[in-house]
Amino acid sequence: PRSTPLYSSAASDVYKRQAPCGMIGLESCYGAINKVLHHQNRMDQISVIKLLTVNPRKIMGFDLDLFKIDTPAELVILDPNKEWEFSSKNISSRSKNSPFIGENMMGKIINTIVKNHITTLD
């Protein structure tokens, strides 16, 4: 494993200005969407969760029946009312390109279970 970053902060800033548009977003996705759609605009929680789970599976053509016998578990445990501040420490990627750094979020993923592997995020 590399013990030092590939680029210094200054070099990274130059690279970012020359890089194509884009940002990371998985770590902030639920907290940002839940805050705006559910807490600020009163969309019901089930609809918010469908936007992030069922609808992408439909678009990608993935099997929608995740409860078949012998299907590996894919679950998310979340706290829809947890208030927290998004920081670069929440980003797992080497890229730290997010407009949400320093923003207050509402709702946090606590655990994921994917292919029988449990990850704790809180």
N, C-alpha and C positions, 0 to 999 in steps of 0.2 A: 504494500500500500504506500501511496505517496504521502509524505509527511508535510509537504509544503504545497500551497496552491499552484496551479499551473500558471497563473498570471498574478502579478502584483495588483493592488487595488487600482492604481493609476492605469496600468495596462488594460485591466478589465474594463474600466470606464471608456477607454478608447475603443476597445473591441465592441462594447455595447452600442456605441454611436454608429459603428459600421455594420452591425449585425442586422439581419432582417427583423421586422416587427414581430413581437410575440412576448409572452410572459408565462411564468409558471402559474398554476392556479389550483391544483388539487388540494393542497393543504388549507387553502382559504375558501374553497368553493362552498361548502355547506354553510359555514358561518356567515358569509357574505350574502348568499342567496336567501337563507332563512331569515336574516335580519331584514332585508328589503321586502321580500314577498310575504312572509308570514307576520313578522312583528310590526312592520310599518304599513303594509297594504292588506293585511287580514286574509291572505290566502290560507286555506286550511292546510294543516301540516301534512296530511296524506297527499294532497296535490303537489306540495313542494317535494316530497320524497319521490313521487312518481316522476317528476321532471328530471330527477337525478338518477333514477334507477330504471324504471320500466321503459320510459320513452327512449333513452339511448340504446337499450337492448333491442327494442323494436327497429330503430333506425339501422342498427348494425346487423340485424337479422339473426341475433342470438336467441337461443331457446329461452322462452319466458317462464317455463315451469322449472323453478329451482328447487322444488320440493319432491322430486322423483326419488324413489328408493335408490340408494347407492350413488346419489349425486353428492359430490363434495360440498360441504357447507360454504356459503358465501353470505356472511351476515355483517351488519354494522350495528354497533351499540352506540347510541348517541344521547346527549342531553340537549334537547331543543331550546332550553331556557338559560343555558350557561353563558354568562357574559365573560369575554376575554379579549385581550389585545393581541393582534397578530404581529409577530416580530420575525426577523430573519432566523431566529432560533427554531421557529416552527417549520422551516423549509428544509426538506431532506435533500433536495437537489443541490448540485454545486452552483447552479445559477440562483441568484437572489433577486431576480428581476420581477418585482411585484408592486403594483400601486397600493396594495393593501397594508404594507408594512406601517405599523403605528396606528392602524384603524381598529376601532372596537367592533367586535363580532358578537353575534348572538346565535348560540347553538354550536355545539362542539362534538366532533366524533371522539368517542372515548376508546373504543376497541374495534378492530376488524377481525373477522375470521374468514380466511380465504384458503381453500384447499387444505383444511384442517390445521392451518397455522394461525395462531392468535397473536395479534399485535396490539400493544397498548400505546395509545397516542397521548394520553393525558398524564 
